[in-house]
Amino acid sequence: MNRLSIRPLLARLAVAAAIIVAAPVEAQVVAPSLFTTSIHVQGEAAGTEFDDWTAAGVVVVDADPLDNPGSLDIANVQVANDDNFVYIRASLHNAETLSLANLFLAFDTDQDITTGFDIFQIGELGSELGYQTDFPFAQHASAFNLNLSLTGGPLGNGGALIYPFWTEAGAPAGVGMEWAVPLDGVIQFPPTLGGPAPSIPNPSFNFVVYTTEGLGDISSVISYTLAEGPAGTPGDFDKDQDVDGGDFLVWQQGFGAPFNADDLADWQTSFGAGPSIASVPEPASLSIVAVGVWGLYLGALRTAPRKP
């Protein structure tokens, strides 16, 4: 469901811009790159939803002052990543639970102010990718919302996982929000505009957290470069820190490209490595699996078209 009410939103942006533009623009913050697999968005025990940020050692990269009383007032911002998501957390100065429906992210994915939408018209960030809570939308210098569909991510529409989240009762509510923004999102640009194209095409990007409520509030521009994870175990094709039956399925689905028989040998050698071991297939059956797959591999070679 498109939760963006564009005309009222643009009106609020214009009013907020008129106020914010007179204030000093905060300096850009360069956040440390941090790879972690310890951040979980959703599915945690009540009261512990944000504890993993401290446990993972994610530092506060921007501390926004108390400057939007009575409305959503952004306080601290944290950021990290793994192979699949950019994780962002924004806490609020507000002590009471408030609706978070008008809490936004904006990403300058090419770090070029001129190519994206100028949030609040303050000349600090040109956004190509926006999120209103979990809902993604493509942006351009000429448009707050290009109304293009997105694909990818766990929701299939480029959407982020968030906590708090939307429920039948309405918008997420709380005193802060965390996002898991997918790295495999794709914006369905028409071919004439060079699309489709990844929603986050570069390892380095700038972003802000902002709200259109009250006087409007915006974090510092935060520059972040995706951190690379530790070297994986050979055969861990799904990058979940173990080598099990799930990796065999990934290999099977990718046999021919990008995986081949050598990759299967890696999987056989490493099977069982990691914190958890899948029960299927069992090691005793690996030789049978290998024989069957080798037959498929040889068959693929015979049927592959030959160059003249």
Secondary structure, 3 states (H helix, E strand, C coil): CCCCCHHHHHHHHHHHHHHHCCCCCCCCEECCCCECCCCCCCCCCCCCCCHHHHHCCCCEEEECCCCCCCCCCEEEEEEEECCCEEEEEEEECCCCCEECCCEEEEEECCCCCCCCEEHHHCCCCEECEEEECCEEEECECCECCCCCCEEECCCCECCCEEECCCECCECCEECEEEEEEECCCEECCCHHHCCCEECCCCCEEEEEEEECCCCCEECCCEEEECCCCCCCCCCCCCCCCCCCHHHHHHHHHCECCCECHHHHHHHHHHCCCCCCCCCCCCHHHHHHHHHHHHHHHHHHHHHCCCCC
